[in-house]
Amino acid sequence: MSVAAAEPIDRQSPTPYYQQLFDVLERRIAAKDIAAGERLPSENELCTEFGLSRATVRQALKLLESRGLAHRIPGRGVFASEPTADKGWVIQGQQGFLENAITHQNRHVTTQVLRSGPVILPDSACRSLELPEGTRGFELVRLRSLDGTPAVYSINYSPPAVAPVVAGAQEVLSGQASLSELLAGAGYGLGGANRTIRAVNPAPEIAKALNVTDSSPLLRIQSTSWTARGERFDVYETWVRSEIVPLEVNVSTVDLTAGR
């Protein structure tokens, strides 16, 4: 890392100190004075260099993280991210969340399977899958962490036709493989989906898993997926800490109704 000249905090400026420090660090990252993947100065080092309190320094670092300019690795510190490469997880796409995290963010993703097995599907899942209430299917509950920080809690429900495919996939059930890729390989490729997003407060179980309070707003995504043949094969609910995982929406000007 090249050593950048210290930029003093303007004590007379109406701009908050944390914002001024954020601006300085943002410029250093953009100028490659702090290269992508390199650790930023510690909180103590920044406090000493700029004459700021630890609370102010932490606020600036959190802002860097929320803007996708840096990411925290527990026990190691805060590291610069590549500003042009930090895209979010695509809400509507052919890939699942795991693949989007790897291909779009190039960050370390781990998956913990919290529980899995046959269940009576919730009434809401039965309606989405166009099945009678009380139908038995398969439940898969997972926690995804990004660079060691819990970020996504998800519950997938599979209908009876798909349940054996998921139940027999040990790599998926151990968190080592992608459910989306498994289903696509079994003939359940994504032909379309409906996804609804709301800001909600999590249930205590979800809040504990994501290491947030039950009054912390999360983004909840409810999704129903179907094949090109119109066969509904997956329903999920996902709770996302969007300060860690930004969501990406791609908009196209192509007229998809042309020629119909």
Secondary structure as UniProt FT lines:
FT   TURN            11..12
FT   HELIX           17..30
FT   TURN            31..32
FT   TURN            36..37
FT   HELIX           43..50
FT   HELIX           54..66
FT   TURN            67..68
FT   STRAND          70..73
FT   TURN            74..76
FT   STRAND          77..80
FT   TURN            83..85
FT   STRAND          89..90
FT   HELIX           97..100
FT   HELIX           101..105
FT   STRAND          109..120
FT   HELIX           123..128
FT   TURN            129..130
FT   TURN            133..134
FT   STRAND          136..146
FT   TURN            147..148
FT   STRAND          149..158
FT   TURN            160..162
FT   HELIX           163..167
FT   HELIX           170..173
FT   TURN            174..175
FT   HELIX           179..185
FT   TURN            186..187
FT   STRAND          192..200
FT   HELIX           204..210
FT   TURN            214..215
FT   STRAND          218..226
FT   TURN            228..229
FT   STRAND          232..240
FT   TURN            242..244
FT   STRAND          247..248
FT   TURN            256..259
//
